[in-house]
Amino acid sequence: MRWCLVVGWFVLLIGWNLPPGWSAVADGDKPRLFMAVLHGMATPTSILVSVGVVALILFVKVDPY
C-alpha cells in the first residue's frame, strides 16, 4: 500500500510540472515535453520535498483508531 502512495506522489509531481499547453505539443514533441517535466522536477526544493514525502510515507506509522 505504501508503494502505491510513493508512485502516486511521483505521478502527481509529474502532473504538476507539465508545462502549459502540453496537450497541444504532446503529439509531435514528446522528448522535449519529457525533458521539460524533468527540468521542473530537478529543482532543489522539489527534490527535498520529494525526499521528505517519501520518508514520511515509508517510515511514519499511522495507527487507525
Phi and psi restraints in degrees (range 20) as a CNS / XPLOR table:
assign (resid 1 and name C) (resid 2 and name N)
       (resid 2 and name CA) (resid 2 and name C) 1.0 -67.1 20.0 2
assign (resid 2 and name N) (resid 2 and name CA)
       (resid 2 and name C) (resid 3 and name N) 1.0 -33.9 20.0 2
assign (resid 2 and name C) (resid 3 and name N)
       (resid 3 and name CA) (resid 3 and name C) 1.0 -67.8 20.0 2
assign (resid 3 and name N) (resid 3 and name CA)
       (resid 3 and name C) (resid 4 and name N) 1.0 -30.9 20.0 2
assign (resid 3 and name C) (resid 4 and name N)
       (resid 4 and name CA) (resid 4 and name C) 1.0 -64.6 20.0 2
assign (resid 4 and name N) (resid 4 and name CA)
       (resid 4 and name C) (resid 5 and name N) 1.0 -37.5 20.0 2
assign (resid 4 and name C) (resid 5 and name N)
       (resid 5 and name CA) (resid 5 and name C) 1.0 -67.0 20.0 2
assign (resid 5 and name N) (resid 5 and name CA)
       (resid 5 and name C) (resid 6 and name N) 1.0 -38.4 20.0 2
assign (resid 5 and name C) (resid 6 and name N)
       (resid 6 and name CA) (resid 6 and name C) 1.0 -65.0 20.0 2
assign (resid 6 and name N) (resid 6 and name CA)
       (resid 6 and name C) (resid 7 and name N) 1.0 -45.9 20.0 2
assign (resid 6 and name C) (resid 7 and name N)
       (resid 7 and name CA) (resid 7 and name C) 1.0 -62.3 20.0 2
assign (resid 7 and name N) (resid 7 and name CA)
       (resid 7 and name C) (resid 8 and name N) 1.0 -41.6 20.0 2
assign (resid 7 and name C) (resid 8 and name N)
       (resid 8 and name CA) (resid 8 and name C) 1.0 -61.0 20.0 2
assign (resid 8 and name N) (resid 8 and name CA)
       (resid 8 and name C) (resid 9 and name N) 1.0 -38.3 20.0 2
assign (resid 8 and name C) (resid 9 and name N)
       (resid 9 and name CA) (resid 9 and name C) 1.0 -61.2 20.0 2
assign (resid 9 and name N) (resid 9 and name CA)
       (resid 9 and name C) (resid 10 and name N) 1.0 -45.0 20.0 2
assign (resid 9 and name C) (resid 10 and name N)
       (resid 10 and name CA) (resid 10 and name C) 1.0 -71.7 20.0 2
assign (resid 10 and name N) (resid 10 and name CA)
       (resid 10 and name C) (resid 11 and name N) 1.0 -31.4 20.0 2
assign (resid 10 and name C) (resid 11 and name N)
       (resid 11 and name CA) (resid 11 and name C) 1.0 -65.4 20.0 2
assign (resid 11 and name N) (resid 11 and name CA)
       (resid 11 and name C) (resid 12 and name N) 1.0 -41.8 20.0 2
assign (resid 11 and name C) (resid 12 and name N)
       (resid 12 and name CA) (resid 12 and name C) 1.0 -63.0 20.0 2
assign (resid 12 and name N) (resid 12 and name CA)
       (resid 12 and name C) (resid 13 and name N) 1.0 -40.7 20.0 2
assign (resid 12 and name C) (resid 13 and name N)
       (resid 13 and name CA) (resid 13 and name C) 1.0 -65.4 20.0 2
assign (resid 13 and name N) (resid 13 and name CA)
       (resid 13 and name C) (resid 14 and name N) 1.0 -39.8 20.0 2
assign (resid 13 and name C) (resid 14 and name N)
       (resid 14 and name CA) (resid 14 and name C) 1.0 -64.5 20.0 2
assign (resid 14 and name N) (resid 14 and name CA)
       (resid 14 and name C) (resid 15 and name N) 1.0 -44.3 20.0 2
assign (resid 14 and name C) (resid 15 and name N)
       (resid 15 and name CA) (resid 15 and name C) 1.0 -62.5 20.0 2
assign (resid 15 and name N) (resid 15 and name CA)
       (resid 15 and name C) (resid 16 and name N) 1.0 -36.7 20.0 2
assign (resid 15 and name C) (resid 16 and name N)
       (resid 16 and name CA) (resid 16 and name C) 1.0 -67.4 20.0 2
assign (resid 16 and name N) (resid 16 and name CA)
       (resid 16 and name C) (resid 17 and name N) 1.0 -33.1 20.0 2
assign (resid 16 and name C) (resid 17 and name N)
       (resid 17 and name CA) (resid 17 and name C) 1.0 -93.1 20.0 2
assign (resid 17 and name N) (resid 17 and name CA)
       (resid 17 and name C) (resid 18 and name N) 1.0 5.5 20.0 2
assign (resid 17 and name C) (resid 18 and name N)
       (resid 18 and name CA) (resid 18 and name C) 1.0 -67.1 20.0 2
assign (resid 18 and name N) (resid 18 and name CA)
       (resid 18 and name C) (resid 19 and name N) 1.0 133.6 20.0 2
assign (resid 18 and name C) (resid 19 and name N)
       (resid 19 and name CA) (resid 19 and name C) 1.0 -70.5 20.0 2
assign (resid 19 and name N) (resid 19 and name CA)
       (resid 19 and name C) (resid 20 and name N) 1.0 156.4 20.0 2
assign (resid 19 and name C) (resid 20 and name N)
       (resid 20 and name CA) (resid 20 and name C) 1.0 -62.2 20.0 2
assign (resid 20 and name N) (resid 20 and name CA)
       (resid 20 and name C) (resid 21 and name N) 1.0 141.4 20.0 2
assign (resid 20 and name C) (resid 21 and name N)
       (resid 21 and name CA) (resid 21 and name C) 1.0 75.6 20.0 2
assign (resid 21 and name N) (resid 21 and name CA)
       (resid 21 and name C) (resid 22 and name N) 1.0 23.2 20.0 2
assign (resid 21 and name C) (resid 22 and name N)
       (resid 22 and name CA) (resid 22 and name C) 1.0 -65.2 20.0 2
assign (resid 22 and name N) (resid 22 and name CA)
       (resid 22 and name C) (resid 23 and name N) 1.0 -31.8 20.0 2
assign (resid 22 and name C) (resid 23 and name N)
       (resid 23 and name CA) (resid 23 and name C) 1.0 -70.8 20.0 2
assign (resid 23 and name N) (resid 23 and name CA)
       (resid 23 and name C) (resid 24 and name N) 1.0 -25.3 20.0 2
assign (resid 23 and name C) (resid 24 and name N)
       (resid 24 and name CA) (resid 24 and name C) 1.0 -74.4 20.0 2
assign (resid 24 and name N) (resid 24 and name CA)
       (resid 24 and name C) (resid 25 and name N) 1.0 -28.8 20.0 2
assign (resid 24 and name C) (resid 25 and name N)
       (resid 25 and name CA) (resid 25 and name C) 1.0 -105.6 20.0 2
assign (resid 25 and name N) (resid 25 and name CA)
       (resid 25 and name C) (resid 26 and name N) 1.0 0.0 20.0 2
assign (resid 25 and name C) (resid 26 and name N)
       (resid 26 and name CA) (resid 26 and name C) 1.0 -66.8 20.0 2
assign (resid 26 and name N) (resid 26 and name CA)
       (resid 26 and name C) (resid 27 and name N) 1.0 -29.5 20.0 2
assign (resid 26 and name C) (resid 27 and name N)
       (resid 27 and name CA) (resid 27 and name C) 1.0 -71.1 20.0 2
assign (resid 27 and name N) (resid 27 and name CA)
       (resid 27 and name C) (resid 28 and name N) 1.0 -42.8 20.0 2
assign (resid 27 and name C) (resid 28 and name N)
       (resid 28 and name CA) (resid 28 and name C) 1.0 -103.1 20.0 2
assign (resid 28 and name N) (resid 28 and name CA)
       (resid 28 and name C) (resid 29 and name N) 1.0 -11.8 20.0 2
assign (resid 28 and name C) (resid 29 and name N)
       (resid 29 and name CA) (resid 29 and name C) 1.0 -133.7 20.0 2
assign (resid 29 and name N) (resid 29 and name CA)
       (resid 29 and name C) (resid 30 and name N) 1.0 48.3 20.0 2
assign (resid 29 and name C) (resid 30 and name N)
       (resid 30 and name CA) (resid 30 and name C) 1.0 -63.7 20.0 2
assign (resid 30 and name N) (resid 30 and name CA)
       (resid 30 and name C) (resid 31 and name N) 1.0 -40.6 20.0 2
assign (resid 30 and name C) (resid 31 and name N)
       (resid 31 and name CA) (resid 31 and name C) 1.0 -62.8 20.0 2
assign (resid 31 and name N) (resid 31 and name CA)
       (resid 31 and name C) (resid 32 and name N) 1.0 -39.2 20.0 2
assign (resid 31 and name C) (resid 32 and name N)
       (resid 32 and name CA) (resid 32 and name C) 1.0 -68.6 20.0 2
assign (resid 32 and name N) (resid 32 and name CA)
       (resid 32 and name C) (resid 33 and name N) 1.0 -36.8 20.0 2
assign (resid 32 and name C) (resid 33 and name N)
       (resid 33 and name CA) (resid 33 and name C) 1.0 -64.9 20.0 2
assign (resid 33 and name N) (resid 33 and name CA)
       (resid 33 and name C) (resid 34 and name N) 1.0 -42.9 20.0 2
assign (resid 33 and name C) (resid 34 and name N)
       (resid 34 and name CA) (resid 34 and name C) 1.0 -61.9 20.0 2
assign (resid 34 and name N) (resid 34 and name CA)
       (resid 34 and name C) (resid 35 and name N) 1.0 -42.3 20.0 2
assign (resid 34 and name C) (resid 35 and name N)
       (resid 35 and name CA) (resid 35 and name C) 1.0 -66.8 20.0 2
assign (resid 35 and name N) (resid 35 and name CA)
       (resid 35 and name C) (resid 36 and name N) 1.0 -34.5 20.0 2
assign (resid 35 and name C) (resid 36 and name N)
       (resid 36 and name CA) (resid 36 and name C) 1.0 -66.4 20.0 2
assign (resid 36 and name N) (resid 36 and name CA)
       (resid 36 and name C) (resid 37 and name N) 1.0 -39.4 20.0 2
assign (resid 36 and name C) (resid 37 and name N)
       (resid 37 and name CA) (resid 37 and name C) 1.0 -66.1 20.0 2
assign (resid 37 and name N) (resid 37 and name CA)
       (resid 37 and name C) (resid 38 and name N) 1.0 -44.5 20.0 2
assign (resid 37 and name C) (resid 38 and name N)
       (resid 38 and name CA) (resid 38 and name C) 1.0 -63.4 20.0 2
assign (resid 38 and name N) (resid 38 and name CA)
       (resid 38 and name C) (resid 39 and name N) 1.0 -37.5 20.0 2
assign (resid 38 and name C) (resid 39 and name N)
       (resid 39 and name CA) (resid 39 and name C) 1.0 -63.9 20.0 2
assign (resid 39 and name N) (resid 39 and name CA)
       (resid 39 and name C) (resid 40 and name N) 1.0 -39.2 20.0 2
assign (resid 39 and name C) (resid 40 and name N)
       (resid 40 and name CA) (resid 40 and name C) 1.0 -69.0 20.0 2
assign (resid 40 and name N) (resid 40 and name CA)
       (resid 40 and name C) (resid 41 and name N) 1.0 -30.0 20.0 2
assign (resid 40 and name C) (resid 41 and name N)
       (resid 41 and name CA) (resid 41 and name C) 1.0 -83.5 20.0 2
assign (resid 41 and name N) (resid 41 and name CA)
       (resid 41 and name C) (resid 42 and name N) 1.0 -10.9 20.0 2
assign (resid 41 and name C) (resid 42 and name N)
       (resid 42 and name CA) (resid 42 and name C) 1.0 -94.5 20.0 2
assign (resid 42 and name N) (resid 42 and name CA)
       (resid 42 and name C) (resid 43 and name N) 1.0 13.5 20.0 2
assign (resid 42 and name C) (resid 43 and name N)
       (resid 43 and name CA) (resid 43 and name C) 1.0 -75.9 20.0 2
assign (resid 43 and name N) (resid 43 and name CA)
       (resid 43 and name C) (resid 44 and name N) 1.0 150.3 20.0 2
assign (resid 43 and name C) (resid 44 and name N)
       (resid 44 and name CA) (resid 44 and name C) 1.0 -58.5 20.0 2
assign (resid 44 and name N) (resid 44 and name CA)
       (resid 44 and name C) (resid 45 and name N) 1.0 -38.1 20.0 2
assign (resid 44 and name C) (resid 45 and name N)
       (resid 45 and name CA) (resid 45 and name C) 1.0 -63.8 20.0 2
assign (resid 45 and name N) (resid 45 and name CA)
       (resid 45 and name C) (resid 46 and name N) 1.0 -45.8 20.0 2
assign (resid 45 and name C) (resid 46 and name N)
       (resid 46 and name CA) (resid 46 and name C) 1.0 -63.4 20.0 2
assign (resid 46 and name N) (resid 46 and name CA)
       (resid 46 and name C) (resid 47 and name N) 1.0 -39.9 20.0 2
assign (resid 46 and name C) (resid 47 and name N)
       (resid 47 and name CA) (resid 47 and name C) 1.0 -66.3 20.0 2
assign (resid 47 and name N) (resid 47 and name CA)
       (resid 47 and name C) (resid 48 and name N) 1.0 -45.2 20.0 2
assign (resid 47 and name C) (resid 48 and name N)
       (resid 48 and name CA) (resid 48 and name C) 1.0 -65.8 20.0 2
assign (resid 48 and name N) (resid 48 and name CA)
       (resid 48 and name C) (resid 49 and name N) 1.0 -41.0 20.0 2
assign (resid 48 and name C) (resid 49 and name N)
       (resid 49 and name CA) (resid 49 and name C) 1.0 -64.7 20.0 2
assign (resid 49 and name N) (resid 49 and name CA)
       (resid 49 and name C) (resid 50 and name N) 1.0 -40.4 20.0 2
assign (resid 49 and name C) (resid 50 and name N)
       (resid 50 and name CA) (resid 50 and name C) 1.0 -64.4 20.0 2
assign (resid 50 and name N) (resid 50 and name CA)
       (resid 50 and name C) (resid 51 and name N) 1.0 -42.3 20.0 2
assign (resid 50 and name C) (resid 51 and name N)
       (resid 51 and name CA) (resid 51 and name C) 1.0 -62.0 20.0 2
assign (resid 51 and name N) (resid 51 and name CA)
       (resid 51 and name C) (resid 52 and name N) 1.0 -43.4 20.0 2
assign (resid 51 and name C) (resid 52 and name N)
       (resid 52 and name CA) (resid 52 and name C) 1.0 -63.7 20.0 2
assign (resid 52 and name N) (resid 52 and name CA)
       (resid 52 and name C) (resid 53 and name N) 1.0 -43.9 20.0 2
assign (resid 52 and name C) (resid 53 and name N)
       (resid 53 and name CA) (resid 53 and name C) 1.0 -65.7 20.0 2
assign (resid 53 and name N) (resid 53 and name CA)
       (resid 53 and name C) (resid 54 and name N) 1.0 -43.7 20.0 2
assign (resid 53 and name C) (resid 54 and name N)
       (resid 54 and name CA) (resid 54 and name C) 1.0 -64.7 20.0 2
assign (resid 54 and name N) (resid 54 and name CA)
       (resid 54 and name C) (resid 55 and name N) 1.0 -39.7 20.0 2
assign (resid 54 and name C) (resid 55 and name N)
       (resid 55 and name CA) (resid 55 and name C) 1.0 -63.6 20.0 2
assign (resid 55 and name N) (resid 55 and name CA)
       (resid 55 and name C) (resid 56 and name N) 1.0 -42.8 20.0 2
assign (resid 55 and name C) (resid 56 and name N)
       (resid 56 and name CA) (resid 56 and name C) 1.0 -62.8 20.0 2
assign (resid 56 and name N) (resid 56 and name CA)
       (resid 56 and name C) (resid 57 and name N) 1.0 -42.9 20.0 2
assign (resid 56 and name C) (resid 57 and name N)
       (resid 57 and name CA) (resid 57 and name C) 1.0 -64.5 20.0 2
assign (resid 57 and name N) (resid 57 and name CA)
       (resid 57 and name C) (resid 58 and name N) 1.0 -42.0 20.0 2
assign (resid 57 and name C) (resid 58 and name N)
       (resid 58 and name CA) (resid 58 and name C) 1.0 -83.2 20.0 2
assign (resid 58 and name N) (resid 58 and name CA)
       (resid 58 and name C) (resid 59 and name N) 1.0 -31.5 20.0 2
assign (resid 58 and name C) (resid 59 and name N)
       (resid 59 and name CA) (resid 59 and name C) 1.0 -110.2 20.0 2
assign (resid 59 and name N) (resid 59 and name CA)
       (resid 59 and name C) (resid 60 and name N) 1.0 -18.6 20.0 2
assign (resid 59 and name C) (resid 60 and name N)
       (resid 60 and name CA) (resid 60 and name C) 1.0 -90.7 20.0 2
assign (resid 60 and name N) (resid 60 and name CA)
       (resid 60 and name C) (resid 61 and name N) 1.0 125.4 20.0 2
assign (resid 60 and name C) (resid 61 and name N)
       (resid 61 and name CA) (resid 61 and name C) 1.0 -97.4 20.0 2
assign (resid 61 and name N) (resid 61 and name CA)
       (resid 61 and name C) (resid 62 and name N) 1.0 126.3 20.0 2
assign (resid 61 and name C) (resid 62 and name N)
       (resid 62 and name CA) (resid 62 and name C) 1.0 -103.0 20.0 2
assign (resid 62 and name N) (resid 62 and name CA)
       (resid 62 and name C) (resid 63 and name N) 1.0 121.8 20.0 2
assign (resid 62 and name C) (resid 63 and name N)
       (resid 63 and name CA) (resid 63 and name C) 1.0 -100.6 20.0 2
assign (resid 63 and name N) (resid 63 and name CA)
       (resid 63 and name C) (resid 64 and name N) 1.0 105.9 20.0 2
assign (resid 63 and name C) (resid 64 and name N)
       (resid 64 and name CA) (resid 64 and name C) 1.0 -71.8 20.0 2
assign (resid 64 and name N) (resid 64 and name CA)
       (resid 64 and name C) (resid 65 and name N) 1.0 121.1 20.0 2
